[in-house]
C-alpha cells in the first residue's frame, strides 16, 4: 500500500493527511519516508513540483492543507499507478522549471501551457487535463476596457515567465507595443493592484476570478473574447518517456470514467476539460 499524502503548510511543518498517495513537502524540504511496497517490489519515488498560490488549482486551504484541482488530480493518478509513489513538493512558480531541469523534481503540476521555449527544453505529456480560457480582467466598475484592444496606453500586470505574460508580449509584438506590461513575482497580489487602480488589467480565467471575488472581495470581472483556449499538461524532462506514457494512460482512464470532469466541476465550477 502506498504512503499517505502529506500537506505543505506555509507556516508550519508538514501535516498528515488521510488517504492513499504520496507526500507533499515545502521547497527545500527532504522526505524521510522509505519507498512503498508494490507486490514485493519498491515503488519508484516521483517528486511532483507544484505551488501554493494558484486559487482552486494548488493552494493552502483554511485548514493548512495543500489541495486544489492539480493536487487532487496528481493524487488520483498516483492511486492508479502502483509502481510509483508520488510526493508533492511546493515551491514558487518561478523555480519550477529550474527545479525540473536540475532534477530536484520529476514533473510539474501547475496548469502548464505549451510554449516554444519550454518545448525546446522539456517534455509535455500527450493527454491534456484542462483547457485554460484566458481573458482580460479589470475592476468590476471599469467600463472603458472591454477587450485587449482597449488597453492601449494602459498597464497590464503579469507574472514573469507565465503564459499570461507571453500572451501580452505576443500581442504587443504584433500591434506596436500598445500595452505597458508590468511584471511581478508569483504569489504577489496582482488582483489587489487592479482593485486599487495601480494597474488597469491582468489576464486570468473566469474560475480564478470567481474564487478571488468570493474569497477576497477582489471586485474583478472578465471582459472581451477569450484570448486563448490553451490546453494544459504536465511537464517532464526529455528523458522521462516511460513516466510520461504511464501518466497518459492514467489520464485517459480518469477522463473515460468521468473522474476528470468531476474534479473540474468540484474545483473550478464547471467542466474545463472541454472548450468553452
Secondary structure, 3 states (H helix, E strand, C coil): CCCEEEECCCCCCCEEEEEECCEEECCCCCCCCCCCEECCEECEEEEEEECCEECCCEEECCCCCEECHHHHHHHHHHHHCCCEEEEEEECCHHHHHHHHHCCCCCEEEEEEECCHHHHHHCEECCCCCEEEEEEEEEECCCCCCCCHHHHCCCEEEEECCCHHHHHHHHHHHHHCCCCEEEEECCCCCHHHHHHCCCCCEEEECHHHHHHHHHHHCCCEEEEEEEEEEEEEEEEECCCCHHHHHHHHHHHHHHHHCCHHHHHHHHHHCCCCCCCC
